[in-house]
Amino acid sequence: MRRLIVSLSGMALVFGFIAAPSASAQQSVNFYLGGFTPRALDARPNEDVLVANGAFLSTENKLRGIDINEFNHVTVGGEWLFAMTRNVEGGLGIGFYQKSVPTVYTDSTHENGTDIVQTLKLRIIPFTATVRFLPLGRDAAIQPYIGGGVGVFAWRYSETGEFVDVTDSSIFRDSFSGSGATAGPVVLGGVGVPIGSWSVGFEIRYQSGQGELPTDQGFAGTKIDLGGFNYLASFKVRF
């Protein structure tokens, strides 16, 4: 994780150096609020823990298997944006997403017939360095843009609740977790509408990355896919 953060910090210093000559009155703080939708199950690797869990766990609204849509949830964050040229700006940002999803064993229950319940929890904190291209320029009345960059995704995944021992079918309570940080690409596109010294906008952002789960926790899969789409409403203040 330290190596990934050092790499991102290096990009920040390079961006800041490039932006320095034109920084005056050409910077802004961008706050966003929206939703994160994780990558679909059929697009995830077979080693992904949510794919593997679907063989014996089910989310409450599905008869069999994991409904990945249950992991859709709110994401929030902010960015420092700075001018590099009339049509290009750089950005450094941080976001936050977290969702807990209750699941049950599909084919096993307690002796009294009640469900064997556990909670799957995923948290992602993306640190991003991006570059945006604004074809109409940063002074246009409507400012569409496209861009991309790199993210360092700090993540934590856990499973807490009741579990079935595969050796003797006994039921026990426990908690398992894995965490780390991984780098991956970020691609984005959106539009902003200036209103005086601030602006409002909308953005679609795609992120990609995979975390390696610890092998000593007994997870059904060895990876957790961190990829997915962010649909964001933004509020920008220029200074």
C-alpha positions as CSV (number, residue, x, y, z in Angstrom):
1,M,0.0,0.0,0.0
2,R,2.9,2.4,0.8
3,R,4.3,2.0,-2.7
4,L,0.9,2.8,-4.3
5,I,0.5,5.9,-2.2
6,V,4.0,7.1,-3.0
7,S,3.2,6.7,-6.7
8,L,0.1,8.7,-6.4
9,S,1.9,11.4,-4.4
10,G,4.5,11.6,-7.1
11,M,1.7,12.2,-9.7
12,A,0.3,14.9,-7.4
13,L,3.6,16.7,-7.3
14,V,4.0,16.6,-11.1
15,F,0.5,17.9,-11.6
16,G,1.1,20.7,-9.1
17,F,4.3,21.7,-10.8
18,I,2.6,21.9,-14.2
19,A,-0.3,23.8,-12.9
20,A,1.7,26.3,-10.8
21,P,2.2,29.0,-13.5
22,S,-1.6,29.3,-14.1
23,A,-2.9,28.5,-10.7
24,S,-4.1,32.0,-9.8
25,A,-7.9,32.1,-9.9
26,Q,-8.0,28.9,-11.9
27,Q,-8.5,26.3,-9.2
28,S,-11.7,24.8,-7.8
29,V,-13.0,22.4,-5.3
30,N,-15.4,19.9,-6.6
31,F,-17.8,18.0,-4.3
32,Y,-19.8,15.1,-5.6
33,L,-22.7,12.8,-4.4
34,G,-24.1,9.9,-6.3
35,G,-24.3,6.1,-6.5
36,F,-21.7,3.3,-7.1
37,T,-22.8,0.2,-9.0
38,P,-20.2,-2.7,-8.7
39,R,-19.3,-4.7,-11.8
40,A,-21.8,-7.4,-12.8
41,L,-21.2,-10.9,-11.6
42,D,-20.7,-12.3,-15.1
43,A,-17.9,-9.7,-15.7
44,R,-16.0,-10.7,-12.5
45,P,-13.3,-13.3,-12.4
46,N,-14.2,-16.8,-11.2
47,E,-11.9,-16.2,-8.2
48,D,-14.0,-13.3,-7.0
49,V,-15.4,-13.9,-3.5
50,L,-18.9,-12.7,-4.4
51,V,-19.0,-15.1,-7.4
52,A,-17.8,-17.9,-5.3
53,N,-20.2,-17.2,-2.5
54,G,-23.1,-17.4,-4.9
55,A,-22.6,-21.2,-5.0
56,F,-24.0,-21.5,-1.4
57,L,-25.2,-18.1,-0.3
58,S,-28.2,-16.1,-1.4
59,T,-29.2,-12.5,-0.8
60,E,-32.6,-12.0,0.8
61,N,-34.4,-10.9,-2.4
62,K,-33.1,-13.8,-4.5
63,L,-34.0,-17.5,-4.3
64,R,-30.5,-18.7,-5.2
65,G,-27.2,-16.8,-5.5
66,I,-25.9,-13.3,-4.9
67,D,-27.8,-10.3,-6.3
68,I,-24.9,-7.9,-7.0
69,N,-27.4,-5.0,-7.3
70,E,-27.7,-5.3,-3.5
71,F,-24.3,-3.7,-3.3
72,N,-25.4,-0.6,-5.2
73,H,-25.1,2.3,-2.8
74,V,-24.3,6.0,-2.2
75,T,-20.8,7.3,-2.8
76,V,-19.5,10.7,-1.8
77,G,-16.2,12.6,-2.3
78,G,-14.3,15.7,-3.3
79,E,-11.6,16.8,-5.7
80,W,-9.1,19.7,-6.1
81,L,-9.1,20.7,-9.7
82,F,-6.6,23.0,-11.3
83,A,-6.0,24.4,-14.8
84,M,-3.1,23.0,-16.9
85,T,-4.1,24.8,-20.2
86,R,-7.3,26.4,-21.5
87,N,-8.6,23.0,-22.4
88,V,-7.0,20.7,-19.8
89,E,-7.3,20.5,-16.1
90,G,-5.9,18.1,-13.5
91,G,-7.5,16.7,-10.4
92,L,-6.7,15.0,-7.1
93,G,-9.6,13.5,-5.2
94,I,-10.8,11.1,-2.5
95,G,-14.1,9.3,-2.2
96,F,-16.0,6.9,0.0
97,Y,-18.3,3.9,-0.5
98,Q,-19.5,1.3,1.9
99,K,-22.4,-1.2,1.8
100,S,-23.5,-4.1,4.1
101,V,-25.6,-6.9,2.5
102,P,-27.3,-9.6,4.5
103,T,-27.2,-13.1,3.1
104,V,-28.3,-16.6,4.1
105,Y,-27.2,-20.2,3.3
106,T,-29.2,-21.3,0.3
107,D,-29.6,-25.0,1.1
108,S,-28.9,-25.1,4.9
109,T,-30.9,-23.9,7.9
110,H,-30.9,-24.3,11.7
111,E,-32.6,-27.4,13.1
112,N,-35.7,-25.3,13.8
113,G,-35.8,-24.2,10.2
114,T,-34.6,-20.6,10.6
115,D,-32.0,-19.2,8.3
116,I,-28.3,-19.2,8.8
117,V,-27.5,-15.5,8.4
118,Q,-24.4,-13.5,7.8
119,T,-23.5,-10.0,6.5
120,L,-21.1,-9.3,3.7
121,K,-19.6,-5.8,3.9
122,L,-17.5,-3.9,1.3
123,R,-15.8,-0.6,1.7
124,I,-13.8,1.3,-1.0
125,I,-12.0,4.6,-0.5
126,P,-10.6,5.7,-3.9
127,F,-7.7,8.2,-4.1
128,T,-7.5,9.5,-7.6
129,A,-5.3,11.5,-9.9
130,T,-7.0,12.5,-13.2
131,V,-6.7,14.7,-16.2
132,R,-9.7,16.1,-18.0
133,F,-10.0,17.4,-21.6
134,L,-12.6,20.2,-22.1
135,P,-13.1,20.6,-25.9
136,L,-15.0,23.9,-25.6
137,G,-12.6,25.3,-23.0
138,R,-12.9,26.1,-19.3
139,D,-14.7,29.4,-20.0
140,A,-17.6,28.0,-22.1
141,A,-21.2,28.4,-20.9
142,I,-21.5,24.6,-21.0
143,Q,-18.4,22.5,-20.3
144,P,-18.5,18.9,-21.5
145,Y,-15.3,16.9,-20.7
146,I,-13.7,13.5,-20.9
147,G,-10.7,12.2,-19.0
148,G,-8.9,9.5,-17.2
149,G,-6.2,8.7,-14.7
150,V,-5.2,6.3,-12.0
151,G,-6.7,5.4,-8.7
152,V,-5.4,3.8,-5.5
153,F,-8.4,2.0,-4.0
154,A,-8.1,1.4,-0.3
155,W,-10.6,-1.4,0.5
156,R,-11.9,-3.7,3.2
157,Y,-14.2,-6.7,2.8
158,S,-15.7,-8.7,5.7
159,E,-18.1,-11.5,6.4
160,T,-19.7,-11.6,9.8
161,G,-22.4,-13.9,11.3
162,E,-23.2,-17.6,11.2
163,F,-21.3,-20.1,9.1
164,V,-21.5,-23.9,8.4
165,D,-18.3,-25.9,9.1
166,V,-17.6,-27.9,6.0
167,T,-16.0,-30.8,8.0
168,D,-18.9,-31.6,10.3
169,S,-21.8,-29.3,9.2
170,S,-21.9,-27.7,12.6
171,I,-22.9,-24.0,12.8
172,F,-20.7,-21.4,14.4
173,R,-20.4,-17.6,14.7
174,D,-17.4,-15.7,13.5
175,S,-16.1,-12.8,11.6
176,F,-13.6,-12.8,8.7
177,S,-12.0,-9.8,7.0
178,G,-9.4,-8.7,4.5
179,S,-8.1,-5.3,3.5
180,G,-5.5,-3.6,1.4
181,A,-4.9,-1.1,-1.4
182,T,-4.6,-1.7,-5.1
183,A,-4.1,0.6,-8.1
184,G,-6.2,0.7,-11.3
185,P,-7.4,2.9,-14.1
186,V,-10.1,5.5,-13.9
187,V,-12.1,6.7,-16.9
188,L,-14.6,9.6,-16.7
189,G,-16.9,11.9,-18.7
190,G,-19.4,14.5,-17.8
191,V,-20.6,18.1,-18.2
192,G,-20.5,21.2,-16.0
193,V,-22.7,24.3,-16.1
194,P,-21.0,27.4,-14.6
195,I,-23.1,29.8,-12.5
196,G,-21.0,32.7,-11.4
197,S,-18.1,31.4,-9.3
198,W,-19.6,28.0,-8.9
199,S,-21.0,25.3,-11.2
200,V,-23.2,22.2,-11.1
201,G,-22.7,19.1,-13.2
202,F,-23.1,15.4,-13.8
203,E,-20.4,12.8,-14.3
204,I,-20.1,9.1,-15.1
205,R,-16.9,7.5,-13.8
206,Y,-15.6,4.0,-14.3
207,Q,-13.0,2.4,-12.0
208,S,-11.2,-0.9,-12.2
209,G,-9.1,-2.9,-9.7
210,Q,-8.9,-6.2,-7.8
211,G,-8.0,-6.8,-4.2
212,E,-6.2,-9.9,-3.0
213,L,-8.0,-11.6,0.0
214,P,-5.9,-13.2,2.7
215,T,-5.6,-17.0,2.4
216,D,-5.8,-17.6,6.1
217,Q,-9.3,-16.4,6.5
218,G,-11.0,-19.2,4.6
219,F,-12.9,-17.0,2.1
220,A,-14.6,-18.9,-0.7
221,G,-12.7,-16.7,-3.3
222,T,-9.2,-15.3,-3.4
223,K,-10.1,-11.9,-4.9
224,I,-12.6,-9.0,-4.5
225,D,-13.4,-7.0,-7.6
226,L,-13.4,-3.3,-6.9
227,G,-14.6,-2.2,-10.4
228,G,-17.8,-0.5,-11.3
229,F,-19.5,2.7,-12.4
230,N,-20.1,5.9,-10.4
231,Y,-23.0,8.2,-11.3
232,L,-22.3,11.5,-9.7
233,A,-23.9,14.9,-9.3
234,S,-21.3,17.6,-8.7
235,F,-21.0,21.0,-7.1
236,K,-17.9,23.0,-7.9
237,V,-16.6,26.2,-6.3
238,R,-13.9,28.2,-8.1
239,F,-11.3,30.4,-6.4
